[in-house]
Amino acid sequence: MTQPSSAQPSSAQPSVTQHDDSPPHDIVLAERRGPVLLLTLNRPEKLNAWNNALEDRYFDLLDDAEADPDIRAIVVTGAGRGFCAGADMTDLQQVDRLDENGLPVRARPKSHPLSVRKPLIAAINGAAAGLGLVEALFCDVRFAAAGAKLTTSFARRGLIAEYGAAWLLPRLVGQSRALDLLMSGRVVRAEEALGMGLVDSVVAPEDVLDAALAYAQDLAVHCSPWAMSTIKSQVYASMDSPFADAVEEADRLMQVSLLGPDVREGVASYLEGRPPAFAGLVGPGSTPG
């Protein structure tokens, strides 16, 4: 496994074939930091407002990271002052086509990041609103800059709880707080968001990206990619399953893990006082190691 270096990070990017109809590469920047991939939403003049081109590029890079066994964790942040100001209001009419219900048809849903098996960490460097906040919620762990403003904003635009927010928020902050955030569309600062569980850590604005990257590096170096992927699937599946079913599935997966090499390597590396050398994820449903 490639270990992170204290030297200058590599600027190598995952390869994405550029076709005539492909989104511009610079709308989301990709930078390798050893086993961690840093993705930066890059429309700073628009507070990184979401449009179709940004979505396509971001999702393409997530798919590339999924297919690369050397990438162990992913950090997403925004360029400039904001994380993502939500949907670009000037782009709302620019849809590929509509279905029979008049809704935009997209190749991948807005919730596509939830399908990523690798740890996805948000470094919320500034404002996150509407769809921008929901995309941060699609990440597994959220670091926020002190003072950053977060809002669902939907109700204040005459909209409903979009893109699964009505499912996500109650599971993070509880029913009444979710209703407060969704119905009022009020702005909460990062410090209040931390208190209610909307974000997991608040750090100085100049340190938020470094903190998220350090966390991702720790996961990438010390944790089994197969174990992390399996734990993610367990957690999401268990949200809607009875406790007994979750225990039964855990017992089944325990037997799978004990038959694979990652447990042996995890124990051996601990006893030998060295970082583990876990194999990367190869494909969906892959067994440990």
N, C-alpha and C positions, 0 to 999 in steps of 0.2 A: 504494500500500500504506500502511495506517495504521502510523505509526511509534510505538514506545513513548514515553511521556512521562515526564519526571522529576517531574511534578506528581502529586497524589494519584491512585491508580489508579481506574479506573471500576469500579463494582460491578454493571454490567449483566450479566445472566445470559443464556445461551442460552434461547430460548423452548421450553418443553415443555408441551404441552397437558395439563392436569390433568383426568383422568376420575375417576369414582367409585372405580374399582379401581386407580388409579395410586398408586405409592408416595409417601409424604410428601416434599415438596420439601426439607425441612430435614435429611433423613437423609444426604444428600450435598450439601454447599454448592458453589456454582459462582460464581467471580469472574473477570471479565475483567481481565487486566493487559496492555492493548494487544493485541498479536497472540497472547498466551499465555493459555490458560485454566487456572485453578487450581481443582482439584477437591479437596475436603476430606471424607473419610469422617467422619461426624459422629454417632458414638455414644460419646462420651468416657466416659460412666458404665460402658460395657461394653468399654472399650479398643477401641472400633470393631469389635467382633465382627461377623462377616459373617452376614447373614440375607437372606431373599428380597427384602425391601423395599429394603435397601441395594443389593443386586445389581441390581435392576431400575432403580433411580434412577441408579446409577453407569453402567450400560450405556446407558441412555437419553441421558445427558449425553455419553458418548463418541460415540454415533451422531449427536447434534446437532452436535458438534464436527467430525465427519467431513464433514458436509454444509455447514459454514460456511467459505467460502474465506478469510475474514478471520482465522480461527484457524489459526496456523501450528505451534503446539506445545502440549502439554498436560503439566501437572505434577499429580501426585496425592500427597496427604499425609494424615495423620490428625489429628483434633482431640485436644487434651489430651496425655496422657503416652504414648500408643501409636500405632503405625501401624495394625495390625489384629491382634487376638489370635486370629484364625482363626474357624472356624465357631462360631456361637452355639449352645452345647449345648442351650439351652432351646428352640431353634428347629428342631432337627433333624427333628422329626416334622411340621413345617409345610411340606409339599410340595404342589404343585398336584395332581399325579396321578402314578401309577407306570406304567412300561412293563411288558411281559410278563416282564421279568427282575426286577421289583421295584425298579427304579431310578427316581429322580425324573425327570420330564419337564420340561424348562425350554425356553423359547423360544430362548434363546441359551446356549451352553456357557460354563462358567467361564473358558475360554480366549478368550472373545470379544475381550478387549483386544489379542490378537495380530493381529486383523484390522484394527486401526486403522492407517491409512497414515501418519499424522502422528507425529512424535517424541513418545513417551510417557515421561516422566521421573518416577521415584519419589523423593520426599523422605521417607526412612524416619526419622521423628522419634522413634521409640521401638520398643517390642517389635513384632516381626513373627513370627507363629507359624502353622504349618500352612498352611491356605488363605491366610492373610494374607501369608505369605512367598511362596507361589506366585504370588499376584497381583502382588507386587513383582517377581517374576522375569518376569512377562509384560510388564513395562515394558522399554524399550530401554536405559535408563541408570539407575543407582541411586546416589543420594547417601544417606549414612547418618549419623545423629548419633553422635558419639563415645560409646561405652559402650552403644549400643543392642543389645538382645538379639534374636538370630534363632535360630529352631529349626524343623525340619520337624515334629517332635512326633508324626508319624503312628504310628510303631512303638510309642510309649509309650501309645497309645490302642488298640492292637490293630488298627490300620489299615495299609493298603498305601501305596505312593507315589502319592498321588492327583493327579488333574487334570494329568497330563503331567509331573509332577516328575521321573519316571525318564528322560524325554527331555531336559528342560531342564538339570538339574543337571550331568550328565556333560559337556555341551557348554560349560558355564561354568567348571567347576572340575576336570574330569577324572573318570575312572571311580572311582578308589579314594577320593577325597575325597567324591564324591557318595554312594558306598556308606556311608562313615563317617557323613555327615550324615543319611542316610535310615535306616540301620539303628539307629544309636544314639539318634537324636532329641535329641542333646545340644544345649545352648545354646552358641552362639558369639557373642562380642561383635563389634561392628562392626570393630574393629581386626584381629581374626583373619579376619573375612569379607573384608576388603580384601586381605589377603595371599594368599588363595586365589582371588580373582577373583569372589567372590559379590556384592560391591558394588564400585563404581568410584571412590568418593571418600568420605572420612570427614572431617567438619568438626564444629566445636563445636555442641552441641545448639541453641543460640540462633541459629546461622547456617545450619542445614541447609536450611531452606526458601528463604532468600535466595539461597543458592548454587545450588540447583536452578532457581530462577526466573531467575537471571542467565544460567545456561547455556541455558535454554530461550529467553530473549530473544535471545541471540546467534544461536542457530539460526534463530529467527523473522525476524530482521532481515537476516542475511547469507547465508542458504542458500536455494537454490531448493526450494520445496515439492515440485515434481515430481521433482527429483533425489533428495531425501531419501526420498520414498516409493518410488522405484525402487530405491534402494540397500537399503532395508529388505527389499523383496521379493527382491532378489538374494541378500542374506545368508541369509535363511531358506530359500530354495530351494536354495542351494548347500550347506547342511548335509548334504543327502542326495544330492547329485549328484556325478558324477566331475568332476575338474578340467577336463578338456577340454570338457565340456558348459558349465561355468561361463564359460570363456573364450569359447566360441562365443556364448553369450547376451550376454556383455558386449560383444562385437563388434557384435552386432545392435543392442543398446541404444545403443551409441556413435553409430551412424548415425542413430538416431531423435533423439538429443539434438542432433546437429549440424544437423539440419533444423529444429529448433525455435528459438524466440526467446530461451530462457534462457541459452544459451551466448553469444549476442551481447550480451545485457544484462550477464551476468557479466563479460565481458571489458571492455565499455565502462565499467561502474561502477568497475572496478579502475583503468583508465587515467585516468579522470576523478576519482578519489579521492573517490567518494561511495558511500553505501549502495546496493545494487542494488534495483530495483523489480520483483521477480519477481511474476508472477500467482499467485493461490492455486489450490489444487486444486478442481476443479469436480465431477468424478465419477470413479468407478472407471474405470481404463484411459485417463484423459485424457492427452493428449500434453503436452510441455513448454510452459508458458505458456498 
